[in-house]
Amino acid sequence: MAVKNMALIERLRRENDEFFSWEERHNRLERGIRDLNRKNTLTPKEEVLRKNMQKEKLLAKDKMMEILKIEGNKEKARAK
């Protein structure tokens, strides 16, 4: 990821509650998926849980990327 994007991400973490919330959710789901993946075998309920967590994690990432795109475009417009 470009340094400019990292600066934008850091700013959004501090200033954008929605971005921060989606990032926290994404990270929490990542940890949960990682914990399930450490098990040798999963029960059918755990398999369903993992799949649902993966879908939620992808949604959170999509929301974060959407916010990044919008805010990045705003920065570009201000720079002109």
Helices and strands as residue ranges (DSSP letters): H 3-15, H 17-37, H 44-79
